[in-house]
Amino acid sequence: MSPRRPEVADVLKTFASAFCQAYSVSAEQERVLTHLPLCRTASLGGHRLECDKCGHQEISYNSCRNRHCPKCRAGARAEWLQARQTELLDVPYFHVVFTLPEELAAIVLQNKSACYGLLFRAAAETLRTIAADPKHLGAQIGFFAVLHTWNQTLLHHPHVHCVVPGGGISADKTRWTSCRQGFFLPVRVLSRLFRRLYLQGLEDARQEGDLGFHGKLKGLRDATVWARTIAAMRAKEWVVYAKPPFGGPTQVLKYLARYTHRVAISNQRIIDLDDRCVRFRWKDRSGSATATKVMKLSGVEFTRRFLLHVLPRSFVSIRHFGFLANRGRTANITLARQLIAAQQPKPQATDPETPNAPTTPALHANACPRCETGQLTVIEEIPPKLPAICDTS
């Protein structure tokens, strides 16, 4: 049997102590350092199961349930995708990405809650405003946005991915307005409005005392330095990228499976580690073609980069807007389907209520792996043991 490949949890377990000696650690980062190495181990407890037919026994250890854990995110993603299936519309979908300039990354990193929240609001208002303009679409759109804060080398790179149906509900709610084939909204117009809204939001947050500047950013406490920084950002072109349309629900679900509930790096990208360094794969998209390369970092530096992407506690990283916002979502989707069907009278091959529903596994989730006919039931609870890995006092 080949040796088990290292995972993110192994890296954190190996280098947590060294990292804590070199850097100050927030409460959220400490939870990540504590829980991820213990995920699905005896330290978190679990339960012993027994087959009611053949008597086979096995132990199932508990998950850490931390949203930054690569192991735990797969289950959360499956549940989220199942819920989204009933919301998909039978229209092409577009993927729009709003990215903050590199020069703002340090400010954002010191003010995650305020700046990430502003990123969502500015991107959402930009899309809704331009889409509502009769010169462009002239309709109310609905979409959801997913926050990512990393690039392939784990550096801080905050951006939101927006998945948008290619059209919207007219202002009088009597028709579905489709966008032009293969084109959603002009990215240059989106970029300019996004830049204005975000910088105005930063100004407002600073005026209200919601931003803090520490260390190398202390100079931004001075009004003149701040004004000069904002002016430089206002003169810079901001990146808004619109990818080609996905097509129908099948392509959307495949996309969602890749992009939602992700963490900064998956376990599959870790190649190996020793007592000093970590090697992992990354995709270099700087050239004309994407190239897969290998990066080697010290274990402490890898840990530092990974922890850059720990979100503030209770921060919502997937949000819905427009007619897909939580309030009124069900009624709006029903209306949208009716309006779309009125324009597409032909019967659809796929039931729009449950497009491409996943097939049911052949075996029950609790089926015995030995006899395949019995069911595993819990016969004993195993209590958890949670050691403190990192002392931040």
C-alpha positions as CSV (number, residue, x, y, z in Angstrom):
1,M,0.0,0.0,0.0
2,S,1.4,3.4,-1.0
3,P,1.9,5.9,1.9
4,R,-0.9,8.4,2.5
5,R,-0.3,11.7,0.8
6,P,0.0,14.7,3.2
7,E,-2.9,17.0,3.7
8,V,-3.4,20.6,4.8
9,A,-4.1,19.3,8.3
10,D,-0.7,17.6,8.4
11,V,1.0,20.8,7.4
12,L,-0.8,22.8,10.1
13,K,-0.1,20.2,12.7
14,T,3.6,20.1,11.9
15,F,4.2,23.8,11.8
16,A,1.5,25.3,14.2
17,S,3.9,25.8,17.1
18,A,6.6,27.4,15.0
19,F,4.0,29.7,13.4
20,C,2.6,30.8,16.8
21,Q,6.1,31.7,17.9
22,A,6.7,33.8,14.9
23,Y,3.3,35.6,14.5
24,S,0.4,36.8,16.6
25,V,-2.6,34.7,16.1
26,S,-6.3,35.7,16.1
27,A,-9.0,33.7,17.8
28,E,-10.4,32.6,14.4
29,Q,-6.9,31.5,13.2
30,E,-6.4,29.6,16.5
31,R,-9.6,27.7,15.9
32,V,-8.3,26.7,12.5
33,L,-4.9,25.6,13.8
34,T,-6.6,23.6,16.6
35,H,-9.4,21.9,14.8
36,L,-8.2,21.1,11.2
37,P,-5.4,18.8,12.4
38,L,-7.9,16.9,14.5
39,C,-10.6,16.5,11.9
40,R,-11.9,12.9,11.8
41,T,-9.5,11.7,14.4
42,A,-10.1,10.3,17.9
43,S,-9.4,13.7,19.4
44,L,-12.8,15.0,18.3
45,G,-14.6,11.9,19.4
46,G,-17.0,9.9,17.3
47,H,-19.1,6.7,17.6
48,R,-18.8,3.0,17.1
49,L,-21.1,1.4,14.6
50,E,-22.3,-2.2,14.3
51,C,-24.0,-4.0,11.5
52,D,-27.4,-5.4,12.5
53,K,-26.9,-8.4,10.2
54,C,-23.3,-9.6,10.3
55,G,-22.0,-7.9,13.4
56,H,-19.3,-6.0,11.6
57,Q,-18.0,-3.0,13.6
58,E,-16.2,0.2,12.7
59,I,-15.5,3.6,14.2
60,S,-16.5,6.9,12.6
61,Y,-14.8,9.9,14.0
62,N,-16.4,13.3,14.0
63,S,-15.6,16.1,11.6
64,C,-14.3,19.5,12.8
65,R,-17.0,21.3,10.9
66,N,-14.7,24.3,10.4
67,R,-15.5,26.0,7.1
68,H,-11.8,26.4,6.3
69,C,-11.3,22.6,6.4
70,P,-10.9,20.9,3.0
71,K,-12.4,17.7,4.3
72,C,-15.6,19.3,5.7
73,R,-16.4,21.5,2.8
74,A,-17.3,18.6,0.5
75,G,-20.3,17.7,2.5
76,A,-21.4,21.3,2.9
77,R,-21.1,21.9,-0.8
78,A,-23.2,18.8,-1.6
79,E,-26.0,20.1,0.6
80,W,-25.8,23.6,-0.8
81,L,-25.9,22.3,-4.4
82,Q,-29.0,20.2,-3.7
83,A,-30.8,23.3,-2.4
84,R,-29.8,25.3,-5.5
85,Q,-31.2,22.8,-8.0
86,T,-34.8,24.0,-7.4
87,E,-33.7,27.6,-8.1
88,L,-32.0,27.2,-11.5
89,L,-33.7,28.7,-14.5
90,D,-33.8,27.3,-18.1
91,V,-31.6,30.2,-19.5
92,P,-27.9,30.7,-20.2
93,Y,-25.9,31.8,-17.1
94,F,-23.0,34.3,-17.0
95,H,-20.0,34.4,-14.7
96,V,-18.8,37.9,-13.7
97,V,-15.8,38.4,-11.5
98,F,-15.1,41.7,-9.5
99,T,-11.5,42.0,-8.3
100,L,-10.0,44.5,-5.9
101,P,-6.7,46.2,-7.0
102,E,-3.5,44.7,-5.4
103,E,-2.8,48.1,-3.8
104,L,-5.9,47.8,-1.6
105,A,-5.1,44.3,-0.4
106,A,-3.2,45.4,2.7
107,I,-6.0,47.7,3.8
108,V,-8.6,44.9,3.2
109,L,-6.5,42.4,5.1
110,Q,-6.5,44.6,8.2
111,N,-10.3,45.3,7.9
112,K,-11.7,42.0,6.6
113,S,-15.3,42.4,7.8
114,A,-15.8,45.9,6.6
115,C,-13.9,45.5,3.3
116,Y,-15.2,42.1,2.3
117,G,-18.8,43.2,3.1
118,L,-18.3,46.3,1.0
119,L,-16.9,44.2,-1.9
120,F,-20.2,42.2,-1.9
121,R,-22.3,45.4,-1.7
122,A,-20.4,47.3,-4.4
123,A,-20.4,44.4,-6.8
124,A,-24.1,43.7,-6.3
125,E,-25.2,47.4,-6.7
126,T,-23.0,47.6,-9.8
127,L,-24.7,44.7,-11.5
128,R,-28.2,45.7,-10.4
129,T,-27.8,49.3,-11.5
130,I,-26.4,48.6,-14.9
131,A,-28.8,45.8,-15.6
132,A,-31.8,48.1,-14.6
133,D,-30.6,50.8,-17.1
134,P,-32.8,50.6,-20.2
135,K,-29.7,51.3,-22.3
136,H,-28.4,47.9,-21.3
137,L,-30.9,45.3,-20.1
138,G,-33.7,47.3,-18.4
139,A,-34.7,44.5,-16.0
140,Q,-34.3,43.3,-12.4
141,I,-31.8,40.6,-12.3
142,G,-31.0,37.9,-9.7
143,F,-27.7,36.3,-8.8
144,F,-25.5,34.9,-6.1
145,A,-21.9,35.9,-5.3
146,V,-19.1,33.8,-3.8
147,L,-16.1,35.4,-2.0
148,H,-12.6,34.1,-2.7
149,T,-9.6,35.8,-1.1
150,W,-6.7,33.8,-2.6
151,N,-4.8,33.2,-5.8
152,Q,-3.1,30.0,-6.8
153,T,0.0,30.7,-4.7
154,L,-2.1,31.5,-1.5
155,L,-1.4,35.2,-1.6
156,H,-4.2,37.6,-0.7
157,H,-6.3,38.3,-3.8
158,P,-9.9,39.3,-2.8
159,H,-12.5,38.9,-5.5
160,V,-16.1,37.8,-5.8
161,H,-17.5,35.4,-8.4
162,C,-21.1,36.3,-9.5
163,V,-23.3,33.7,-11.2
164,V,-26.1,35.5,-13.1
165,P,-29.0,34.2,-15.2
166,G,-28.8,35.9,-18.7
167,G,-31.8,38.1,-18.3
168,G,-34.2,39.6,-15.8
169,I,-37.8,40.4,-14.8
170,S,-39.2,43.6,-16.4
171,A,-40.1,46.5,-14.1
172,D,-43.8,45.9,-14.5
173,K,-43.3,42.1,-13.9
174,T,-45.1,41.1,-17.1
175,R,-42.2,39.7,-19.2
176,W,-38.8,38.1,-19.0
177,T,-36.1,40.3,-20.7
178,S,-33.3,38.3,-22.2
179,C,-29.8,39.6,-22.7
180,R,-28.2,39.5,-26.1
181,Q,-26.9,36.1,-27.2
182,G,-23.4,35.6,-25.7
183,F,-23.3,39.0,-24.1
184,F,-24.5,40.1,-20.7
185,L,-23.4,43.6,-19.7
186,P,-20.4,45.8,-20.8
187,V,-17.4,45.2,-18.5
188,R,-15.9,48.6,-18.9
189,V,-19.2,50.2,-17.6
190,L,-19.3,47.7,-14.8
191,S,-15.7,48.4,-13.9
192,R,-16.1,52.2,-13.7
193,L,-19.2,52.0,-11.5
194,F,-17.7,49.3,-9.3
195,R,-14.6,51.4,-8.7
196,R,-16.7,54.5,-7.8
197,L,-19.0,52.6,-5.4
198,Y,-16.2,50.8,-3.6
199,L,-14.0,53.8,-3.1
200,Q,-17.0,55.8,-1.9
201,G,-17.8,53.0,0.5
202,L,-14.2,53.1,1.8
203,E,-14.4,56.8,2.3
204,D,-17.7,56.4,4.3
205,A,-16.3,53.6,6.4
206,R,-13.2,55.7,7.3
207,Q,-15.4,58.7,8.2
208,E,-17.5,56.4,10.5
209,G,-14.5,55.0,12.2
210,D,-15.0,51.5,10.8
211,L,-11.5,51.1,9.4
212,G,-8.3,50.6,11.4
213,F,-4.7,51.1,10.1
214,H,-1.8,49.4,11.9
215,G,1.8,48.7,11.4
216,K,3.0,49.8,7.9
217,L,-0.5,51.3,7.3
218,K,-0.4,53.8,10.2
219,G,0.3,56.6,7.7
220,L,-3.2,56.2,6.3
221,R,-4.5,57.7,9.5
222,D,-3.4,61.1,8.1
223,A,-6.1,62.7,6.0
224,T,-3.7,63.9,3.3
225,V,-2.0,60.4,2.9
226,W,-5.5,58.8,2.7
227,A,-6.7,61.3,0.1
228,R,-3.6,60.7,-2.0
229,T,-4.1,56.9,-1.8
230,I,-7.8,57.1,-2.8
231,A,-6.9,59.4,-5.7
232,A,-4.4,56.9,-7.0
233,M,-7.0,54.1,-6.8
234,R,-9.5,56.3,-8.6
235,A,-7.0,56.8,-11.5
236,K,-6.4,53.1,-11.8
237,E,-8.4,50.7,-14.1
238,W,-10.2,48.1,-12.0
239,V,-10.6,44.5,-13.3
240,V,-14.1,43.2,-13.9
241,Y,-14.2,40.1,-16.0
242,A,-17.2,38.5,-17.7
243,K,-16.7,34.9,-18.8
244,P,-18.7,33.4,-21.7
245,P,-22.1,32.0,-20.8
246,F,-22.3,28.6,-19.2
247,G,-25.4,27.4,-21.1
248,G,-28.2,25.8,-19.2
249,P,-28.6,24.3,-15.7
250,T,-26.2,21.3,-16.4
251,Q,-23.2,23.6,-16.9
252,V,-24.2,25.8,-14.0
253,L,-24.2,22.9,-11.6
254,K,-20.8,21.7,-12.8
255,Y,-19.5,25.2,-12.2
256,L,-20.9,25.5,-8.8
257,A,-19.4,22.1,-7.8
258,R,-15.9,23.7,-8.5
259,Y,-16.3,27.2,-7.1
260,T,-18.6,27.1,-4.0
261,H,-17.4,26.1,-0.6
262,R,-13.8,26.1,-1.6
263,V,-10.9,26.8,0.7
264,A,-7.6,28.4,-0.2
265,I,-6.0,25.1,-1.2
266,S,-7.3,21.6,-1.6
267,N,-5.6,18.5,-0.2
268,Q,-5.1,17.2,-3.7
269,R,-2.7,20.0,-4.5
270,I,-0.3,19.1,-1.6
271,I,2.6,17.0,-3.0
272,D,4.8,16.4,0.0
273,L,6.2,18.0,3.2
274,D,9.1,17.4,5.5
275,D,10.2,19.0,8.8
276,R,11.0,22.3,7.0
277,C,9.1,22.8,3.7
278,V,5.9,22.1,1.8
279,R,5.6,21.5,-1.9
280,F,2.3,22.0,-3.8
281,R,1.0,22.4,-7.3
282,W,-0.3,25.7,-8.7
283,K,-1.5,27.0,-12.0
284,D,0.4,29.8,-13.7
285,R,-2.0,31.7,-16.0
286,S,0.4,34.6,-16.7
287,G,1.3,33.3,-20.2
288,S,-0.8,32.5,-23.2
289,A,-1.5,29.1,-21.9
290,T,-2.1,27.8,-18.3
291,A,1.0,25.9,-17.0
292,T,0.9,23.7,-13.9
293,K,4.0,24.3,-11.7
294,V,5.3,23.3,-8.3
295,M,5.9,25.8,-5.5
296,K,8.1,25.1,-2.5
297,L,7.5,27.2,0.7
298,S,8.8,26.9,4.3
299,G,6.1,25.3,6.5
300,V,5.7,28.5,8.5
301,E,5.2,30.6,5.3
302,F,2.7,28.1,4.0
303,T,0.8,28.3,7.3
304,R,0.9,32.1,7.2
305,R,-0.5,32.2,3.7
306,F,-3.2,29.7,4.4
307,L,-4.3,31.6,7.5
308,L,-4.5,34.9,5.5
309,H,-7.8,33.5,4.2
310,V,-9.5,32.7,7.5
311,L,-12.7,34.7,7.5
312,P,-14.1,36.7,10.4
313,R,-16.5,34.6,12.6
314,S,-20.0,34.5,11.2
315,F,-19.1,36.2,8.0
316,V,-21.3,35.0,5.2
317,S,-19.2,34.2,2.1
318,I,-22.0,33.2,-0.3
319,R,-24.8,35.8,-0.7
320,H,-27.9,36.1,-2.9
321,F,-29.1,39.4,-4.5
322,G,-31.9,40.8,-6.7
323,F,-34.8,38.5,-7.3
324,L,-32.8,35.6,-5.8
325,A,-32.4,37.4,-2.5
326,N,-33.7,35.5,0.5
327,R,-36.8,37.6,0.8
328,G,-39.3,36.7,-1.9
329,R,-37.0,34.3,-3.6
330,T,-39.5,31.5,-4.0
331,A,-42.2,33.7,-5.5
332,N,-39.7,35.5,-7.8
333,I,-38.4,32.2,-9.1
334,T,-41.9,31.0,-9.8
335,L,-42.7,34.3,-11.6
336,A,-39.5,34.1,-13.6
337,R,-40.2,30.5,-14.7
338,Q,-43.7,31.5,-15.8
339,L,-42.4,34.5,-17.9
340,I,-39.6,32.4,-19.4
341,A,-42.1,29.6,-20.3
342,A,-44.3,32.2,-22.0
343,Q,-41.5,33.0,-24.4
344,Q,-40.5,29.3,-24.8
345,P,-43.7,27.4,-25.3
346,K,-42.0,24.2,-26.4
347,P,-41.9,21.5,-23.7
348,Q,-38.5,21.2,-22.1
349,A,-36.6,17.9,-22.0
350,T,-35.5,18.5,-18.4
351,D,-37.9,19.2,-15.5
352,P,-37.0,22.8,-14.6
353,E,-37.9,22.1,-10.9
354,T,-35.2,19.5,-10.5
355,P,-32.7,19.8,-13.4
356,N,-30.1,17.1,-13.5
357,A,-30.9,15.8,-10.1
358,P,-28.1,13.5,-8.8
359,T,-28.8,9.8,-9.0
360,T,-29.4,7.9,-5.8
361,P,-26.4,5.8,-4.6
362,A,-26.9,2.1,-5.0
363,L,-26.1,1.5,-1.3
364,H,-27.8,3.3,1.6
365,A,-25.5,5.8,3.4
366,N,-25.4,3.5,6.5
367,A,-25.1,0.2,4.6
368,C,-22.6,-2.3,5.9
369,P,-19.5,-2.3,3.7
370,R,-19.0,-6.0,4.5
371,C,-22.3,-7.7,3.9
372,E,-24.0,-4.8,2.0
373,T,-27.4,-5.9,3.3
374,G,-27.3,-4.9,6.9
375,Q,-27.4,-1.4,8.4
376,L,-24.8,0.2,10.6
377,T,-26.2,1.5,13.9
378,V,-24.5,3.4,16.7
379,I,-23.7,1.3,19.7
380,E,-21.3,3.5,21.5
381,E,-20.4,7.2,21.7
382,I,-16.7,8.2,21.9
383,P,-16.2,11.4,23.8
384,P,-13.9,14.1,22.3
385,K,-10.5,15.3,23.6
386,L,-9.5,18.7,22.5
387,P,-5.9,19.6,23.3
388,A,-4.7,23.2,23.0
389,I,-2.2,23.5,20.1
390,C,-1.5,27.2,20.2
391,D,-1.3,29.5,23.2
392,T,-2.1,33.1,22.1
393,S,-2.3,34.7,25.5
